[in-house]
Amino acid sequence: MVLKKNILVGKNSFFLYLLIFFFLFTSISHSNTQLEGSFTEIKILDKISSKNTSLKLKNGQLLKFKDLSIQSLKCKNSEFDDSPEITAYIQVRDLSNQNNDEVFVFNGWMFSSSPSITPFDHPIYDVWLVKCY
């Protein structure tokens, strides 16, 4: 009886490891792109007229809304599906205040589930985060 060695298993295992590495790498890079969005949706409440306005901001682009200049620099969705969290880095200037053109009314991270962590403090408008996509 002649014994034969199975040499095909050794050659195929390299390709198997390469295939597994490829799928792991693409799934990790694909999941990171889903977490960061390129658009941020915010809602603005005019406290005087009691009207809500929904705005869609492209990240990095400056948008003027009445007396406010709003810019979203970055937004992210959470990794967890059971308690979703949306965060965005937003800068807001008050254009009616001519003395402080260089000062932001709000400059920081906003959280969708807890807007009171970093509150937006303005006498006329209230801004909160809705979506990141």
C-alpha positions in Angstrom: 0.0 0.0 0.0 1.4 3.3 -1.1 0.8 6.4 1.2 0.0 9.6 -0.5 0.4 13.0 1.1 -2.3 15.5 0.7 -0.4 18.5 -0.6 -3.4 20.4 -1.9 -4.5 21.3 1.6 -1.3 23.2 2.3 -1.6 25.2 -1.0 -5.3 26.0 -0.5 -4.9 27.1 3.1 -2.9 30.1 2.0 -5.7 31.2 -0.3 -8.2 30.5 2.5 -6.3 32.7 4.9 -6.0 35.4 2.2 -9.7 35.2 1.5 -10.6 35.5 5.3 -8.2 38.5 5.7 -9.8 40.2 2.6 -13.4 39.8 4.0 -12.4 41.0 7.5 -10.6 44.0 6.1 -13.4 45.1 3.8 -16.0 44.6 6.6 -14.1 46.7 9.0 -13.5 49.6 6.5 -17.2 49.4 5.4 -18.5 49.6 8.9 -16.4 52.8 9.6 -17.8 54.5 6.5 -21.3 53.8 7.7 -20.7 55.4 11.1 -19.5 58.7 9.7 -22.0 60.7 7.7 -21.5 63.5 5.2 -24.8 65.3 6.0 -26.2 66.5 9.4 -29.9 67.2 9.9 -30.8 69.7 12.7 -34.0 71.3 13.9 -34.2 75.0 14.8 -37.0 76.4 17.0 -37.8 80.0 16.8 -38.9 80.8 20.3 -40.7 84.0 19.4 -42.9 82.6 16.6 -42.9 78.9 17.9 -42.0 77.6 14.4 -39.7 74.6 13.8 -37.5 74.4 10.8 -35.6 71.4 9.7 -32.2 72.0 8.0 -29.9 69.6 6.1 -26.3 70.6 6.4 -23.4 69.2 4.3 -20.4 68.8 6.6 -17.9 71.6 6.1 -20.4 73.9 4.3 -21.6 77.1 5.9 -25.3 77.8 5.9 -27.1 81.0 6.9 -30.4 80.8 8.6 -32.0 84.1 9.5 -29.6 85.6 12.1 -27.5 82.5 12.5 -24.5 81.2 10.6 -24.3 77.4 11.1 -21.6 74.9 10.1 -21.4 71.2 10.8 -17.9 69.9 10.6 -18.4 66.3 11.5 -21.2 63.8 12.4 -21.2 60.2 13.6 -23.7 57.5 14.3 -23.1 55.1 17.2 -21.9 51.6 16.7 -24.7 50.2 19.0 -28.2 49.5 17.6 -29.9 49.1 21.0 -29.4 52.7 22.1 -28.6 54.8 19.0 -26.5 58.0 19.6 -25.9 60.7 17.0 -23.1 63.2 17.6 -22.1 66.2 15.5 -19.5 68.9 15.8 -21.3 72.2 15.1 -20.3 75.8 15.0 -22.9 78.6 15.2 -22.4 82.4 15.0 -25.0 85.1 15.7 -24.9 87.5 12.7 -27.1 90.1 14.5 -24.3 90.8 17.0 -21.9 93.0 15.0 -19.5 93.5 18.0 -18.4 89.8 18.2 -18.1 88.5 14.7 -15.2 86.2 15.7 -17.1 84.6 18.6 -19.2 81.5 18.3 -22.5 81.3 20.1 -22.0 77.5 20.1 -18.8 75.6 19.2 -18.7 72.0 20.2 -20.2 68.5 20.1 -24.0 68.1 20.1 -25.6 64.8 21.2 -29.0 63.7 20.0 -30.0 61.8 23.1 -28.8 64.4 25.6 -29.0 67.9 24.3 -28.5 69.3 27.8 -24.9 68.0 28.0 -23.7 70.8 25.8 -26.6 73.2 25.6 -27.1 75.7 22.8 -27.9 79.0 24.6 -29.5 81.7 22.5 -32.4 84.1 23.4 -34.3 83.6 20.1 -33.3 80.2 18.7 -33.0 76.6 20.0 -31.0 74.1 17.9 -30.9 70.3 18.3 -29.5 67.4 16.4 -31.8 65.0 14.5 -29.9 62.8 12.0 -26.5 62.0 10.6 -26.3 60.4 7.1 
